[in-house]
Amino acid sequence: MSYGASPRRTIIRIIVALCVVLLVGYGLFEARKLIEGPQIEIKTPSNGGATSTASVLISGLASNISFLTINDAPAYTDESGRFAVTLSPPPGYTVFVVQGVDRFGRRTSKHVSINIVALCPISNA
């Protein structure tokens, strides 16, 4: 009479435990985007830069979002999360705020500030 578990029963328990660990790990891997919350990265313009152009391109990457705004105006992303909006700010110090909200109401925002320089044309009198 044997008092310990049979080798076959031990192997089955190990296989079942391994399957449970793999399923839980896969579930956490797939849920990582939900756990992270919304993410925003601004590619252009560079923070602290200056420009003399009349329009400024704000572009970047947003992930895990359901709603995106740039300076409180709705912005849209493509299927890979890239966004690009051209704005015409007035001369002077300007801050662009990009905000994202995920489907659970979690919010994030990033900002970039630039200086819009108004150059006066030189006239030959």
VEXZANU-735165 format. One record per residue (C-alpha): x, y negated, z. Coordinates in steps of 0.02 Angstrom, whole numbers, padded with zeros to 5 digits, always signed. Each point is the difference from the previous one (the first is absolute). Layout:
<vexmis>
XYZ...
</vexmis>
This chain:
<vexmis>
+00000+00000+00000+00068-00170-00052-00025-00154+00108+00070-00129-00124-00076-00063-00162+00030+00103-00153+00125-00067-00127-00140-00017-00128-00107-00105+00118+00150-00111+00040+00033-00030-00184-00183-00046-00030+00005-00124+00145+00158-00079-00069-00077-00016-00174-00162-00076+00071+00100-00124+00106+00106-00047-00151-00156-00029-00105-00076-00111+00135+00161-00102+00013+00006-00019-00190-00182-00055-00010+00020-00128+00139+00161-00065-00078-00081-00016-00171-00149-00091+00076+00115-00125+00087+00100-00023-00160-00158-00040-00099-00067-00114+00137+00160-00103+00012-00072-00136-00113-00151-00016+00113+00108-00003+00155+00120-00133-00070-00135-00126-00042+00013-00132-00136+00172-00045-00068+00049-00154-00103+00166-00043-00082+00024-00166-00093+00126+00015-00143-00008-00176-00071+00027-00142+00037+00145+00017+00120-00028-00075+00172+00079-00173+00020+00026-00025-00186-00036-00155-00103-00072-00025-00172-00048-00144-00113-00125+00096-00106-00184-00040+00002-00052+00179+00034+00065+00132+00120-00017+00188-00021-00038+00094+00162+00027+00185-00025+00029+00151+00107-00061+00168+00057-00147+00041+00115-00043+00173+00064-00139+00070+00107-00111-00150-00029-00181-00021-00049+00000-00191-00012+00142-00120-00043+00006-00190+00005+00131-00128-00046-00027-00168+00088-00178+00059+00041-00045+00033-00183-00036+00180-00054+00143+00087-00089+00001+00166-00090+00123+00143-00012+00028+00128-00137-00013+00187+00034+00177+00005+00070-00029-00146+00119+00092-00137-00095-00073-00175+00003+00045-00159-00095-00084-00170+00011+00055-00164-00076-00041-00156+00101+00031-00186-00029+00041-00075+00170+00029-00186+00026+00178-00067+00020+00077+00022+00171+00018+00138+00128-00122+00142-00037-00041+00159+00095-00083+00147-00089-00090+00123+00115-00040+00175-00063-00123+00093+00110-00063+00179-00012-00137+00097+00088-00018+00188-00002-00164+00095+00002+00006+00013+00190+00012-00190+00023+00185-00003+00045+00085-00156-00065+00174-00052-00049+00073-00154-00080+00164-00060-00073+00049-00175-00047+00130-00082-00109+00044-00184-00002+00075-00098-00143+00032-00181-00044-00080-00069-00158+00114-00138-00063-00081-00134-00109+00132-00061-00121-00024-00167-00084+00045-00005-00183+00145-00114-00047-00047-00133-00124+00126-00091-00108-00051-00181+00005
</vexmis>
